[in-house]
């Protein structure tokens, strides 16, 4: 862990600010229970919270530790023991596999809650500014210390690799990037052909003897495929920017293509068996899409 005094110096954290935080502790102690209630309302909105807080015993223990940490933010004594305490918390997060963005997001809530409390207990402008600055620094130092465990864990894993393993890892990362860009280009080609299909169906509708109802349904089906293709490109762009792989978008595109067939076949009395097969596949895809969406958005209440 970085030298704790260096951390304090880098954040320009002063003795006066330590005193200010200590003076805030009685008020923060009074509202600690409210903090815990609102904090839990916030973190249950994360996608995988229930994986880490699996039962009532773990939850109660976690509440005690979070309350302790919150009050200790304003202890006024930020020495080696305090920073080792933070580092151990970070090690536990690494051990259980808690994603770093959950920690960062939780700190957004902590920051907002504390600033709101200070705002509600406004004494003077000068004092208000001093309290905000002191709280800002101690929150940032806490986040810095907690996430340092993740950085050291990643660095340790990388340094423990052999030269050959490092080269293989770097090559695989580059290859993965090339594949993702190739996929984005392929999706752009698909969208281009979807536009061509839409234009061709428009041509058939106006310049051939195709039945008007079949022509309109075919055009609607092509438009649906085009929309799904564009949505898939949008998801792939987000994936290239670091977000997760959107399997739901691929399922949606497959559903759009099948729905187009349903729209076309619905006017034919000879396609009953094929329609039944497509309907079964559509139900399966719809269920898969729902499961993927439910997994991403579950409130885990």
N, C-alpha and C positions, 0 to 999 in steps of 0.2 A: 504493500500500500504506500502511496505517496506520503511524505512527511506531513503530518497534520499542520505544523506551523507554516509550511510552505503554502498549503491550501488556504489558510487564513490570510496570509500575506497577499496571495494572488487575488483574493476577493476583497482586499482592503478592509478586512473585518477588524473593528477596533474594540478596545475595552469598554468604551462608552456604549457601543451597540450591544455588548454582552449585558451591561447593566439595564439597558432599555428592554431587552428581551426578558430578563429576570423580573422586571416590574410588570410585564404583561402576563406572567405565569398565573397569578391568582384568577384573573378574568378567564384565561384559557382553560383553567382547571374547572371553572364553573360550567363552561359550555362543552366540556369534553364528551359528555354523553350525547349531546346534540350532534357533535362532530361525528361520532361513531355511527349514529343512525343515518345521517346524510351520506357519510362515506360508503356505507354498505349499500345504500340505494344506488349510489353511483357505480360501484364496481360490479354489481350484479348485472349491469348493462353490458359488461364485457362478454365476449363470445365463449370463453372457456373457464369462467370463474369456478364453476362447480367441480371442475377437474382438480382444483387445488384446495377447495373447501368442501370436503366430501361428506362430512356429517356434523351434527350439532356440537360434538366435543371439540372438533378442530375449529369450528367457527367461534365458539366461546373463547378458546385459547387465543385465537387470532385477534379477537376483539380486545382482549386484555392487553396483548402486545402492541396493537395499534394505538390504544389509549395511552399506554406507557410512552410510546415513541412520540406521540403528539405533545404530551405534557413536557417531555424532555427537550423538545424543540426550544423551550423557554427556560431551561434550567440555569442559564447564565454562566455555566462552567463548561467550556468547550476545549477540553484537554485531550491527551492521547487516549485516555480511557473512553471518552465519548466517541471519538472517531473509530476506535477499535470496535465499539458497540455497533456502529453503523456498518462497518465492514463485514461483521459477522452476519448482520441481517442480509447484506448483499450476497454473501456466500450461500445462505439458505435459499435465496431466490434462484441462484444458479443451480443449486442441488436439485430443487424440485422442478426446474425447467420453466420457471415463470418468464414469459416473453418480456423483453425490455420495454416495449411500447406500452405494456400494461402499467409498469412502474412510472413511466413518463406521464401517461394519461392520469394516473392517480394523483400525481403531484400537481397537475393542473387544477384538480378539485381542491387539494389542500391549500394551494396558493389563493384560489378564489375565496374559499371559506374564511381564511385568516384575514384577507384584505377586507372582506365584507364586515367581519367582526370589528376590525379597527375603525372602519368607516362609521359604524353604528355607535362607536364610543368616542367620537371626535371631541377633542379638548381644545386644541389650537392648531393652526396651520403648521407651525414649526415642529410641534411635537408629532403631528400626524405624519409629516414627511420623514422624520427620524424613525418612527416606528415602521413605516413602510420599507425604508431602506434596510433596516436591521432584519426584518422578516424576510425580505427578498434574498438577502445574502445567506441567511441560515438555511432557507429552503433550497437554494441553489447548491450550497455546500453539501447538504444532505443528499441531494440527487446525484451530485458528482461522486460522492463516496460510495453510495449504493451501487451505482452502475460501474464503478471501477472494478468490481468483482467480475463482471461480465467481460470487460476488456482484458483482464489478466487471464481469465479462463480461455478466451479465444487465442490470446497470444501464446499461452502455455501449450495449447494443442498444436498450434502452427509450428512453434519452435521444437516440439518433440518429434516432428516428422523428419524423415530422412530427406536428403537432397532429391532423390528420385521421386518420393511421395509428393514433395512440394511442386516439382515440375509437372507431375501427372495432374495434381489438383489445379494448377494454373492453366494447363492445357484444356482440362475439362470445362473450366469456367469460360475460357475463350470460345470453345466449341459450342457451349450452351448459348452464349450470346449470339453467335453466328446463326444457330438454328432458330432462335427467337426472331431475329431480323428476317430470316428466310420465310418463316411462318407469317410474319406481318406482310411481307411482299406477296405471298401466295394468297392471303386473304384479300388483299387489294385487287388481285386478278379475279378472284371469285366475285367480288363486288362489281367489277367491271362487266363480267359476263352476266351477272344478275341484272344490270342495267340493260344490257343487250337483249336479255330474255323479256324484260318488261316492254322494251320497244318493239320486239317482234310480236308480242301478244297484242299490243296496241294496233300494229299493222294488220294482224289477222282479224281483229274486231272490225276495223273500218274498211278494209279493202278485199275481203274474201266473203264467201257465203256462209261463214260460221254463224251458228245461231247466236242471237244477241245475248241470251242468258248465259250460255256457255262461255262466250267471249268475255263478258264482264267478270264472271267468276275466275276465269283464267288470269285476267289482268290483276284481279285482287290477290290471287295466289302468288303471282310473280312479285307484286309489290310487297307482300309479306316476307318473301324470301330475301328481297333487297333490304328491307328494314332489318331483318335478323343478321344479314351479312355486315351491315354498317355497325350494328350493336356489337358484333363479334370483333370487328376491327377496333372499336373503342375500348373494349375489354383488353385486347392484346396490347394496345398502347399503354394502358395502365399497368399491365404486367411488365412491360419493358421499363417502366418507371419505378419498379420495385414492389408493386402490389402482387397479391396472390394470383395463382392461375385460375381463371374463371371457367370452370368446366360447365357451369350453368349456361353460359352463352353458346357453347357448342350444342348442348342439348336443345336449346331454343331454336337454333338453326335447323337441326334435324326435324323438330316439330313443325317448323314453318314449311319445310319441303313436303312433309307428309300431309299437312293441312291443304297445301296447294293441290295435291293429288285428290284429296277428299272432295274439294270444291269442283274439280273437273269430273270425277267419277260419279258425283252425286246425281248428275243428270242422265246417267246411263243405267238402264235396267239390267244390263249384262255384266256389270261389275260388282254385283252384290257380295260375292265371296272375297274378292280383293279388298273391298271396302271394310269388311269384317276384320280381315287380317290387319289392315292399316289402323283400324280403330283400336285393336288390342295393343299394337305397338305404340300408338299415341298415348294410350292410358299408362303404359309402362314408362314412357318418356316423361309424361306429366308428373307421375309419382316420383321419378328420379329428380326432376327439377324442383319439386316441392321439398323433397328431403334435403337437397343441397341448399336451398334457400332457408329452410328451417334451421339447419345446422349453423348457418352464418348469422342468423338473426335471433336465435333463441335467447330470451331474457334470463333463462336459468333460474326462474323464481321457484 
